[in-house]
Amino acid sequence: AAATAPRGLHAACAELAPWLFAGMEQQDAQECLMILLDALNDDLNLSAPRPSEASTLPAPSLDFGLRGGGEEVLEKERGEEFVAALAWMRHLCGQKSVLVDLLQGQIRCLTTCLECRHTSKVFDPIMYMSLPVSKKTTSIEAAFSAYLAEERLGGDDRWRCPRCARPVDSTRKIDVWKLPPVLVVHLKRFDFDRRTFQPVKISSKVEAPLRMDLSNVVATPQHKEPLIYDLVGVVDHLGSSAGGGHYTATCLHPVDRQYWRFDDSCVFPAQDDSVITNNAYVLFYERAPAPDRRLRRQSTSRPSAWPHVVRDSAIRPHVQKLQRQRQRGG
């Protein structure tokens, strides 16, 4: 088949983000991908909330020590998995699309005040993971560890503690709670050089296996699916700077399991040992084939389709309460 020039796609992207696609300048592949996925998710969303629902949806944040400690009691009674499921239910109130089912996972963010030790716990959805990369980063496992490391927030990044009612030094810790069927991993190769005031590229090779067990990355031991993932796609950036270069892609054929490299109009097979190079920029991992590969279509009324391991009889009253709130809101 002949190659196709994606002029129509470029024009559509220019309508979505005219500041990014003006003219024929090269744009960042990861930024372009996120704009496209966000736009597709908005267009395919079947569950956009009504404005009147905003004040009736349950809050996803667990601010321990405030509001009488009700959230802390709920977690002690039901466990973190149950609380995470409630946060996911709230997310599904406004997000119901195939991209949620396919690409979105969940993280837990813990922020702790270093003065009063107040902790804010939030379960948030994610569509991709941006992993920090340095010249010393040699493997994707090391990049995951850096992403999950606790960081200290001070100076201009101080956190406003709700108990102290002012900006304070704090720590923040991100944990992965749920992984989606397809995990998009962005290697943050571009940094800002404070000496030259120019973006620079980190070109060190980050080793990434073609099949990877991510059970050590996920904080919760409760899973509905195995956490074995196959590398099915790679976006490469060739070049030494952020302002130029060339993009290629390598994809795994779903039938013959052969990797193929796409370079403009050229398509040719790629050996397994050449799939990951020092140019790897965006990686796509798919959950390894299971006996039942049907995609679970999620909604607030189908807790069994959520990625969380919770008893239906326990979560159902909360679902019904939410449904009544939505009906009153309408």
Contacts in CASP RR format, 6 or more apart in sequence:
PFRMAT RR
TARGET T0000
AUTHOR 0000-0000-0000
METHOD contacts of the structure
MODEL  1
AAATAPRGLHAACAELAPWLFAGMEQQDAQECLMILLDALNDDLNLSAPR
PSEASTLPAPSLDFGLRGGGEEVLEKERGEEFVAALAWMRHLCGQKSVLV
DLLQGQIRCLTTCLECRHTSKVFDPIMYMSLPVSKKTTSIEAAFSAYLAE
ERLGGDDRWRCPRCARPVDSTRKIDVWKLPPVLVVHLKRFDFDRRTFQPV
KISSKVEAPLRMDLSNVVATPQHKEPLIYDLVGVVDHLGSSAGGGHYTAT
CLHPVDRQYWRFDDSCVFPAQDDSVITNNAYVLFYERAPAPDRRLRRQST
SRPSAWPHVVRDSAIRPHVQKLQRQRQRGG
3 264 0 8 1.000
3 265 0 8 1.000
10 21 0 8 1.000
13 20 0 8 1.000
13 21 0 8 1.000
13 32 0 8 1.000
13 35 0 8 1.000
13 36 0 8 1.000
14 21 0 8 1.000
14 22 0 8 1.000
16 35 0 8 1.000
16 36 0 8 1.000
16 39 0 8 1.000
17 35 0 8 1.000
20 27 0 8 1.000
20 31 0 8 1.000
20 32 0 8 1.000
20 35 0 8 1.000
21 27 0 8 1.000
26 243 0 8 1.000
26 244 0 8 1.000
26 245 0 8 1.000
28 190 0 8 1.000
28 242 0 8 1.000
29 235 0 8 1.000
29 237 0 8 1.000
29 247 0 8 1.000
29 281 0 8 1.000
29 282 0 8 1.000
30 186 0 8 1.000
30 235 0 8 1.000
30 281 0 8 1.000
30 282 0 8 1.000
33 184 0 8 1.000
33 235 0 8 1.000
33 282 0 8 1.000
34 127 0 8 1.000
34 128 0 8 1.000
37 99 0 8 1.000
37 103 0 8 1.000
37 127 0 8 1.000
38 127 0 8 1.000
40 97 0 8 1.000
40 99 0 8 1.000
41 95 0 8 1.000
41 97 0 8 1.000
41 99 0 8 1.000
41 100 0 8 1.000
41 127 0 8 1.000
44 97 0 8 1.000
44 98 0 8 1.000
44 99 0 8 1.000
45 94 0 8 1.000
45 95 0 8 1.000
45 96 0 8 1.000
45 97 0 8 1.000
46 96 0 8 1.000
46 97 0 8 1.000
47 92 0 8 1.000
47 93 0 8 1.000
47 94 0 8 1.000
47 95 0 8 1.000
47 96 0 8 1.000
47 299 0 8 1.000
47 300 0 8 1.000
48 94 0 8 1.000
49 57 0 8 1.000
49 93 0 8 1.000
49 94 0 8 1.000
50 326 0 8 1.000
50 329 0 8 1.000
50 330 0 8 1.000
52 329 0 8 1.000
52 330 0 8 1.000
53 93 0 8 1.000
53 325 0 8 1.000
53 326 0 8 1.000
53 329 0 8 1.000
53 330 0 8 1.000
56 325 0 8 1.000
56 326 0 8 1.000
56 328 0 8 1.000
56 329 0 8 1.000
57 90 0 8 1.000
57 93 0 8 1.000
57 322 0 8 1.000
57 325 0 8 1.000
58 86 0 8 1.000
58 89 0 8 1.000
58 90 0 8 1.000
58 318 0 8 1.000
58 322 0 8 1.000
59 90 0 8 1.000
60 86 0 8 1.000
60 87 0 8 1.000
60 90 0 8 1.000
60 91 0 8 1.000
60 122 0 8 1.000
60 123 0 8 1.000
60 124 0 8 1.000
61 120 0 8 1.000
61 121 0 8 1.000
61 122 0 8 1.000
62 71 0 8 1.000
62 72 0 8 1.000
62 75 0 8 1.000
62 83 0 8 1.000
62 120 0 8 1.000
62 121 0 8 1.000
62 122 0 8 1.000
63 71 0 8 1.000
63 118 0 8 1.000
63 119 0 8 1.000
63 120 0 8 1.000
63 121 0 8 1.000
63 162 0 8 1.000
64 71 0 8 1.000
64 72 0 8 1.000
64 118 0 8 1.000
64 119 0 8 1.000
64 120 0 8 1.000
64 121 0 8 1.000
65 72 0 8 1.000
65 118 0 8 1.000
65 163 0 8 1.000
66 118 0 8 1.000
66 162 0 8 1.000
66 163 0 8 1.000
71 83 0 8 1.000
74 82 0 8 1.000
74 83 0 8 1.000
75 82 0 8 1.000
75 83 0 8 1.000
78 314 0 8 1.000
80 108 0 8 1.000
80 220 0 8 1.000
81 220 0 8 1.000
81 222 0 8 1.000
81 308 0 8 1.000
81 309 0 8 1.000
81 310 0 8 1.000
82 308 0 8 1.000
82 310 0 8 1.000
82 314 0 8 1.000
82 315 0 8 1.000
83 123 0 8 1.000
84 106 0 8 1.000
84 108 0 8 1.000
84 123 0 8 1.000
84 177 0 8 1.000
84 178 0 8 1.000
84 220 0 8 1.000
84 308 0 8 1.000
85 303 0 8 1.000
85 306 0 8 1.000
85 308 0 8 1.000
85 310 0 8 1.000
85 315 0 8 1.000
86 315 0 8 1.000
86 318 0 8 1.000
87 106 0 8 1.000
87 122 0 8 1.000
87 123 0 8 1.000
87 124 0 8 1.000
88 106 0 8 1.000
88 123 0 8 1.000
88 125 0 8 1.000
88 178 0 8 1.000
88 306 0 8 1.000
88 307 0 8 1.000
88 308 0 8 1.000
89 300 0 8 1.000
89 303 0 8 1.000
89 306 0 8 1.000
89 315 0 8 1.000
89 318 0 8 1.000
89 319 0 8 1.000
89 322 0 8 1.000
90 322 0 8 1.000
91 100 0 8 1.000
91 125 0 8 1.000
92 100 0 8 1.000
92 298 0 8 1.000
92 299 0 8 1.000
92 300 0 8 1.000
92 306 0 8 1.000
93 300 0 8 1.000
93 322 0 8 1.000
93 326 0 8 1.000
95 104 0 8 1.000
95 125 0 8 1.000
96 298 0 8 1.000
96 299 0 8 1.000
98 295 0 8 1.000
98 297 0 8 1.000
99 127 0 8 1.000
100 125 0 8 1.000
100 298 0 8 1.000
101 181 0 8 1.000
101 295 0 8 1.000
101 296 0 8 1.000
101 297 0 8 1.000
101 298 0 8 1.000
102 180 0 8 1.000
102 181 0 8 1.000
102 182 0 8 1.000
102 295 0 8 1.000
103 127 0 8 1.000
103 128 0 8 1.000
103 180 0 8 1.000
103 181 0 8 1.000
103 182 0 8 1.000
103 184 0 8 1.000
104 125 0 8 1.000
104 126 0 8 1.000
104 127 0 8 1.000
104 180 0 8 1.000
105 125 0 8 1.000
105 126 0 8 1.000
105 127 0 8 1.000
105 177 0 8 1.000
105 178 0 8 1.000
105 179 0 8 1.000
105 180 0 8 1.000
105 307 0 8 1.000
106 123 0 8 1.000
106 124 0 8 1.000
106 125 0 8 1.000
106 126 0 8 1.000
106 176 0 8 1.000
106 177 0 8 1.000
106 178 0 8 1.000
106 307 0 8 1.000
107 123 0 8 1.000
107 124 0 8 1.000
107 126 0 8 1.000
107 174 0 8 1.000
107 175 0 8 1.000
107 176 0 8 1.000
107 177 0 8 1.000
108 121 0 8 1.000
108 122 0 8 1.000
108 123 0 8 1.000
108 174 0 8 1.000
108 175 0 8 1.000
108 176 0 8 1.000
108 177 0 8 1.000
108 219 0 8 1.000
109 120 0 8 1.000
109 121 0 8 1.000
109 122 0 8 1.000
109 123 0 8 1.000
109 124 0 8 1.000
109 172 0 8 1.000
109 173 0 8 1.000
109 174 0 8 1.000
109 175 0 8 1.000
110 119 0 8 1.000
110 120 0 8 1.000
110 121 0 8 1.000
110 172 0 8 1.000
110 173 0 8 1.000
110 174 0 8 1.000
110 175 0 8 1.000
111 119 0 8 1.000
111 120 0 8 1.000
111 122 0 8 1.000
111 153 0 8 1.000
111 159 0 8 1.000
111 170 0 8 1.000
111 171 0 8 1.000
111 172 0 8 1.000
111 173 0 8 1.000
112 118 0 8 1.000
112 119 0 8 1.000
112 120 0 8 1.000
112 170 0 8 1.000
112 171 0 8 1.000
112 172 0 8 1.000
112 173 0 8 1.000
113 119 0 8 1.000
113 159 0 8 1.000
113 161 0 8 1.000
113 163 0 8 1.000
113 164 0 8 1.000
113 168 0 8 1.000
113 170 0 8 1.000
114 168 0 8 1.000
114 169 0 8 1.000
114 170 0 8 1.000
114 171 0 8 1.000
115 161 0 8 1.000
115 164 0 8 1.000
115 168 0 8 1.000
115 169 0 8 1.000
116 161 0 8 1.000
116 163 0 8 1.000
116 164 0 8 1.000
116 168 0 8 1.000
118 161 0 8 1.000
118 162 0 8 1.000
118 163 0 8 1.000
118 164 0 8 1.000
120 162 0 8 1.000
123 177 0 8 1.000
127 184 0 8 1.000
128 183 0 8 1.000
128 184 0 8 1.000
128 185 0 8 1.000
128 186 0 8 1.000
129 147 0 8 1.000
129 176 0 8 1.000
129 183 0 8 1.000
129 184 0 8 1.000
129 185 0 8 1.000
129 186 0 8 1.000
130 147 0 8 1.000
130 186 0 8 1.000
130 188 0 8 1.000
131 140 0 8 1.000
131 143 0 8 1.000
131 144 0 8 1.000
131 146 0 8 1.000
131 147 0 8 1.000
131 185 0 8 1.000
131 186 0 8 1.000
131 187 0 8 1.000
131 188 0 8 1.000
132 143 0 8 1.000
132 146 0 8 1.000
132 147 0 8 1.000
132 188 0 8 1.000
133 143 0 8 1.000
133 187 0 8 1.000
133 188 0 8 1.000
133 189 0 8 1.000
133 202 0 8 1.000
133 204 0 8 1.000
133 206 0 8 1.000
134 146 0 8 1.000
134 202 0 8 1.000
134 204 0 8 1.000
135 202 0 8 1.000
135 204 0 8 1.000
136 204 0 8 1.000
137 143 0 8 1.000
137 146 0 8 1.000
137 202 0 8 1.000
137 204 0 8 1.000
137 206 0 8 1.000
138 204 0 8 1.000
138 205 0 8 1.000
138 206 0 8 1.000
138 207 0 8 1.000
139 206 0 8 1.000
139 207 0 8 1.000
139 208 0 8 1.000
140 185 0 8 1.000
140 187 0 8 1.000
140 206 0 8 1.000
140 207 0 8 1.000
140 208 0 8 1.000
140 209 0 8 1.000
140 212 0 8 1.000
140 283 0 8 1.000
142 206 0 8 1.000
143 187 0 8 1.000
143 206 0 8 1.000
144 217 0 8 1.000
147 174 0 8 1.000
148 173 0 8 1.000
148 174 0 8 1.000
148 175 0 8 1.000
148 176 0 8 1.000
148 217 0 8 1.000
150 171 0 8 1.000
150 172 0 8 1.000
150 173 0 8 1.000
151 171 0 8 1.000
151 172 0 8 1.000
151 173 0 8 1.000
152 169 0 8 1.000
152 170 0 8 1.000
152 171 0 8 1.000
153 159 0 8 1.000
153 169 0 8 1.000
153 170 0 8 1.000
153 171 0 8 1.000
153 172 0 8 1.000
154 169 0 8 1.000
154 170 0 8 1.000
155 169 0 8 1.000
158 167 0 8 1.000
158 168 0 8 1.000
158 169 0 8 1.000
158 170 0 8 1.000
159 167 0 8 1.000
159 168 0 8 1.000
159 170 0 8 1.000
159 172 0 8 1.000
160 166 0 8 1.000
160 167 0 8 1.000
160 168 0 8 1.000
161 167 0 8 1.000
161 168 0 8 1.000
161 170 0 8 1.000
175 219 0 8 1.000
176 217 0 8 1.000
176 218 0 8 1.000
176 219 0 8 1.000
177 218 0 8 1.000
177 219 0 8 1.000
177 220 0 8 1.000
178 218 0 8 1.000
178 220 0 8 1.000
178 307 0 8 1.000
178 308 0 8 1.000
179 214 0 8 1.000
179 217 0 8 1.000
179 218 0 8 1.000
179 227 0 8 1.000
179 229 0 8 1.000
179 287 0 8 1.000
179 307 0 8 1.000
180 307 0 8 1.000
181 225 0 8 1.000
181 286 0 8 1.000
181 287 0 8 1.000
181 295 0 8 1.000
182 232 0 8 1.000
182 284 0 8 1.000
182 285 0 8 1.000
182 286 0 8 1.000
182 287 0 8 1.000
183 214 0 8 1.000
183 229 0 8 1.000
183 284 0 8 1.000
183 285 0 8 1.000
183 286 0 8 1.000
184 282 0 8 1.000
184 283 0 8 1.000
184 284 0 8 1.000
185 282 0 8 1.000
185 283 0 8 1.000
185 284 0 8 1.000
185 285 0 8 1.000
186 281 0 8 1.000
186 282 0 8 1.000
187 206 0 8 1.000
187 280 0 8 1.000
187 281 0 8 1.000
187 282 0 8 1.000
187 283 0 8 1.000
189 201 0 8 1.000
189 202 0 8 1.000
189 203 0 8 1.000
189 237 0 8 1.000
189 281 0 8 1.000
190 199 0 8 1.000
190 200 0 8 1.000
190 201 0 8 1.000
190 202 0 8 1.000
190 242 0 8 1.000
191 199 0 8 1.000
191 200 0 8 1.000
191 201 0 8 1.000
191 202 0 8 1.000
192 198 0 8 1.000
192 199 0 8 1.000
192 200 0 8 1.000
193 199 0 8 1.000
193 200 0 8 1.000
199 241 0 8 1.000
199 242 0 8 1.000
199 243 0 8 1.000
200 241 0 8 1.000
200 242 0 8 1.000
201 237 0 8 1.000
201 239 0 8 1.000
201 240 0 8 1.000
201 241 0 8 1.000
201 242 0 8 1.000
203 239 0 8 1.000
203 240 0 8 1.000
203 278 0 8 1.000
203 279 0 8 1.000
204 278 0 8 1.000
205 276 0 8 1.000
205 277 0 8 1.000
205 278 0 8 1.000
205 280 0 8 1.000
206 276 0 8 1.000
206 278 0 8 1.000
206 280 0 8 1.000
207 276 0 8 1.000
208 231 0 8 1.000
208 276 0 8 1.000
208 280 0 8 1.000
208 283 0 8 1.000
209 231 0 8 1.000
210 230 0 8 1.000
210 231 0 8 1.000
210 272 0 8 1.000
210 275 0 8 1.000
211 228 0 8 1.000
211 229 0 8 1.000
211 230 0 8 1.000
211 231 0 8 1.000
211 288 0 8 1.000
212 228 0 8 1.000
212 229 0 8 1.000
212 231 0 8 1.000
212 285 0 8 1.000
213 227 0 8 1.000
213 228 0 8 1.000
213 229 0 8 1.000
214 227 0 8 1.000
214 228 0 8 1.000
214 229 0 8 1.000
214 285 0 8 1.000
215 223 0 8 1.000
215 227 0 8 1.000
217 227 0 8 1.000
218 227 0 8 1.000
222 308 0 8 1.000
222 309 0 8 1.000
223 309 0 8 1.000
224 307 0 8 1.000
224 308 0 8 1.000
224 309 0 8 1.000
225 287 0 8 1.000
225 290 0 8 1.000
225 307 0 8 1.000
226 287 0 8 1.000
226 288 0 8 1.000
226 290 0 8 1.000
227 287 0 8 1.000
228 287 0 8 1.000
228 288 0 8 1.000
229 285 0 8 1.000
229 286 0 8 1.000
229 287 0 8 1.000
229 288 0 8 1.000
230 252 0 8 1.000
230 285 0 8 1.000
230 286 0 8 1.000
230 287 0 8 1.000
230 288 0 8 1.000
231 252 0 8 1.000
231 275 0 8 1.000
231 276 0 8 1.000
231 283 0 8 1.000
231 284 0 8 1.000
231 285 0 8 1.000
232 251 0 8 1.000
232 252 0 8 1.000
232 254 0 8 1.000
232 284 0 8 1.000
232 285 0 8 1.000
232 286 0 8 1.000
233 249 0 8 1.000
233 250 0 8 1.000
233 251 0 8 1.000
233 252 0 8 1.000
233 283 0 8 1.000
233 284 0 8 1.000
234 249 0 8 1.000
234 250 0 8 1.000
234 251 0 8 1.000
234 275 0 8 1.000
234 276 0 8 1.000
234 280 0 8 1.000
234 281 0 8 1.000
234 282 0 8 1.000
234 283 0 8 1.000
234 284 0 8 1.000
235 247 0 8 1.000
235 248 0 8 1.000
235 249 0 8 1.000
235 280 0 8 1.000
235 281 0 8 1.000
235 282 0 8 1.000
235 283 0 8 1.000
236 247 0 8 1.000
236 248 0 8 1.000
236 249 0 8 1.000
236 250 0 8 1.000
236 277 0 8 1.000
236 279 0 8 1.000
236 280 0 8 1.000
236 281 0 8 1.000
237 245 0 8 1.000
237 246 0 8 1.000
237 247 0 8 1.000
237 279 0 8 1.000
237 281 0 8 1.000
238 245 0 8 1.000
238 246 0 8 1.000
238 247 0 8 1.000
238 248 0 8 1.000
238 279 0 8 1.000
239 245 0 8 1.000
239 246 0 8 1.000
239 279 0 8 1.000
248 261 0 8 1.000
248 262 0 8 1.000
248 263 0 8 1.000
248 279 0 8 1.000
249 261 0 8 1.000
249 262 0 8 1.000
250 259 0 8 1.000
250 260 0 8 1.000
250 261 0 8 1.000
250 262 0 8 1.000
250 270 0 8 1.000
250 275 0 8 1.000
251 259 0 8 1.000
251 260 0 8 1.000
251 262 0 8 1.000
252 258 0 8 1.000
252 259 0 8 1.000
252 260 0 8 1.000
253 259 0 8 1.000
253 260 0 8 1.000
258 269 0 8 1.000
259 269 0 8 1.000
259 270 0 8 1.000
259 271 0 8 1.000
259 272 0 8 1.000
259 275 0 8 1.000
260 267 0 8 1.000
260 268 0 8 1.000
260 269 0 8 1.000
260 270 0 8 1.000
261 267 0 8 1.000
261 268 0 8 1.000
261 269 0 8 1.000
261 270 0 8 1.000
296 305 0 8 1.000
297 305 0 8 1.000
298 305 0 8 1.000
298 306 0 8 1.000
299 305 0 8 1.000
300 319 0 8 1.000
300 322 0 8 1.000
300 323 0 8 1.000
301 319 0 8 1.000
301 323 0 8 1.000
303 310 0 8 1.000
303 312 0 8 1.000
303 315 0 8 1.000
303 316 0 8 1.000
303 319 0 8 1.000
304 312 0 8 1.000
END
